[in-house]
Amino acid sequence: MGMDRRDFIKLAGLSTLLGLGGNSALELLRPGQVAAALEAKPEALTAKRWAMVVDMRQLDEQTAQKCTAACRQVHNVPDFGNPIDPAMKISDADKVRWEIKWIWTAPYDNAFPGDEQEYMDEKVKDLKFLLLCNHCDNPPCVRVCPTKATFRREDGIVMMDMHRCIGCRFCMAACPFSARSFNWKDPRPYIKKEFPDYPTREIGVVEKCTFCNERLANGLMPACVVASQGALAFGDLRDPKSKVRELLDSNFTIRRKPFLGTNPQVYYIV
Amino acid sequence: MLENAFTGTKRYYGLLAILAGLFALGFFFYLKQLTTGLGITGMGRDVSWGLYIAQFTYLVGVAASAVMVVLPYYLHNYKAFGRVTILGEFLAVSAVIMCVTFVMVDMGRPDRVLNVFKYPTPNSVMFWDIIVLNGYLLLNILIGWNVLECERHDVPPPGWVKFLIYVSIPWAISIHTVTAFLYAGLPGRGYWLTAIMAPRFLSSAFAAGPSLLVLLCLLVRKYTRFDPGRDQIQSLAKIVTYATLINVFFFFCEIFTVFYSQIPDHLMHFKYLFWGLDGFGRLVPFMWFSIIGMTIAALLLVNPKFRQDETTLAVLCGMVIITTWIDKGLGLMTGGFVPNPLEKITEYWPTVPEALIALGIWALGFLILTILYKVAVSIKEEVRA
């Protein structure tokens, strides 16, 4: 933009004195540039309604582990069982309490409570279902957030602004899928290899899966989808030719707790 | 009027010093919580609200219960309560201050709390709760202070104060209703998803708050030259009696629906609290003590013999305070979060720092209450002299 940090601060300060915001100063200097920077890159992946299909026929435990590992790596999700400094080891109980989960696995009974079958296929019962935020159409977490720090985008992604979050955890009480995590402890000493393109978090804010909005903006599919070797499909629900629609139109799928009316947008083929 | 807060006996200053010391202790641990995070508490991803929010909920009830002395006096012209309305209002002031402080210490990022006003979000019940709580605090400070000032100068309170008093009556109901709505509108939390939550909150509030007020009246009579009056205490006792009875009744309404329908989503929380689930049952003895104790206290209070004897009355009021506190201060949060939405069990128990921070806030509340009561009692003594 041809303006260094120093000039920017000077200009922003000056324009604030003149009663203009920093944004208007930039507008005066380089009209249109700010708006342009906010527009999507040409390579960005866009959709009217993002959705995911988890094909459990193709998802073995090893692949599921790859998905969670890929997510963990590109989002700097801490591993409390694996501190940088071995002296910072914590108890198993604390690991359970403080765990940050964006995408994780659970057996059928925990993934689909209320839909337990007394007699069911042993294979399905023991499957490790991949669980993540359902990016509900009617998200209770968004309904309860007192600062709009969590909000629903036009394309259906339930986003999380970790810089606005006050850490009240109302969203965690509201989410029926335990898909939200709070930073009970400084996560940084528990991230062995930091991924430079994504921020690490401070204590006191809530975080969750965002369908890799930062990767979509750069034309990349979500990290878990890439790692899944075809077991996870991701695409536009409104596009009849998309992979997700193709799968939904030709397979019987289930969703987690649809009876609660949140309208989850992660579908499972069992 | 405030000058009365600075002239007192050694006992008065001693009490203030003890409370200030406890507050300082809690504050020390809060500073630790600020730097190391809420991991210092017993909360976690499954039980994500604990002692702090439970105390907040309980104290909203105590604050709302001021309406039980204000309403009979101002709407029904029940003259006797004229002597104790100020005690109810000042109790509400200190209770709301405790509420707000408990919410603050529960925040992950208290430095950002003003975001609630910067980005007002009317679809969030918390937004409304903040409005009604702060409004109620302001109402009670304005009303209490002005009415006391008028009493001192022997003039009737001005019209605008009267207006605020009438506003404060439905407002008191609203603070506990909105607080119940924080919980009662969440899908997937079977323990809280009940339409009788707000009524239950109010009945337990009108049991616990006036019970506390009875004890405070007895203390004021014992340690000052101002007597809140036997009739006043007896009227409060009747309020406690019926509110406790209604509270027990509401509880059994809840129990009926849950146990007769046998819908697991609702049932499992009650099973956890009262019988334990999969070998976890830390709260079982507390919950039984709470419901049995509350029922016995209610039944004994019905008997005029126990109610009219101020010693047994004090014991029974203490019982009501403890049993409603267990119900709301321990059972409500943990019961709502255990088992979690994936039907896994992680139990909760507050840590020592967490308990000391909570104790510090209670001390702060009672410090403010002591000062406010000192002012009120001094004016009452002055007027009578």
Interface residues (C-beta under 8 A of the other chain):
Chain A: D94 V96 R97 W98 E99 K101 A106 D109 N110 A111 P113 G114 P140 R143 V144 C145 P146 T147 K148 A149 R164 C165 I166 G167 C168 R169 F170 M172 A173 A174 C175 P176 F177 S178 S181 F182 N183 W184 K185 D186 I203 G204 V205 V206 K257 L260 G261 T262
Chain B: T36 G37 L38 G39 M43 G44 R45 D46 S48 W49 V103 D106 M107 G108 R109 P110 R112 V113 N115 V116 K118 Y119 T121 N123 S124 V125 M126 F127 I130 L182 Y183 L186 P187 G188 R189 P264 D265 G336 F337 N340 P341 L342 E343 K344 T346
